[in-house]
Amino acid sequence: MILKEISLLCLIVVGIECTVLNVDYFKSYQSNFIPLGNDTRIVGGQPVEISSYRYHASFQYWHRHICGAVLISSRWVLTAAHCTRAFTIPPPRYAFTVRLGTTFQQNEGFVFSIAEIIDHPQYVQSTIDYDISLMRLGREATFSSTIGPIPLPTRDQALVPGSVCTITGWGALEWRGITPAGLQMVQVPLISNENCNEYYPSTIRQRITDRMMCAGSPYGGRDACQRDSGGPLAVDGVLIGIVSWGFQCAAYQAPGVYANVVFFRDWINEHTGL
């Protein structure tokens, strides 16, 4: 299984203790799935401008992009729990920032400190269940032509198989290709959990729960991948999913799996009032 995020490079500075990724944590996923190697991409997509996806954000560790994120209000951002929990030694909160308002993952836009990170208390590393986290920004984001929140779903929002889903993120355009600086977008159909469980049988010890949802072409070719973790899955401009995990990327009969935002609607409201 591939977590759809980038592996981190650890910078060693004299006199400063280096925080490292939890290696055993990632091995537990890779034992169930074929590793993808160095592929880091949204597959089958096209370049877009942030003005069309003002809610898309970059979750950064020491100012380097590690995951996607999505703005849901002037103070709150959503991402995947496996993005915030991927460290053996928890880093200081000031090591994390969120970049908003730019088509580019590493420059332009506005950088925000993070005042609070709330991982879902039932998040399970071994199964990647409850894979969602809230982040409270250190200051309010000012909405503009490049920054704006995405609407949240209602508590009873129907998830209709076949609906056209939009994924945005940063990554290479082809297998072992060059990573573009600009934001990418791809559209895929929503798949029912019943059908998705047929693609992910019990032989791989991974089931699609009610906290998850699936989207992707059964023929492959279009998908999110590493470095897209934590980013948005939207239908008709409404946030319904958070990029979570999958078998390789854009593989045949292996759709992407997302945290089901509709399921977590009450949890989000409890902590944010939204």
Secondary structure, 3 states (H helix, E strand, C coil): CEECCCCCCCCCECCECCCCECHHHHHHHHCCCCCCCCCCECECCEECCHHHCCCEEEEEECCEEEEEEEECCCCEEEECHHHHCCECCCCCHHHEEEEECCCECCCCCEEEEEEEEEECCCCECCCCECCCEEEEECCCCCCCCCCCCCCCCCCCCCCCCCCEEEEEECCECCCCCCCCCECEEEEEEEECHHHHHHHCCHHHCCCCCCCEEEECCCCCCCECCCCCCCCEEEECCEEEEEEEEECCCCCCCCCEEEEECCCCHHHHHHHHCC
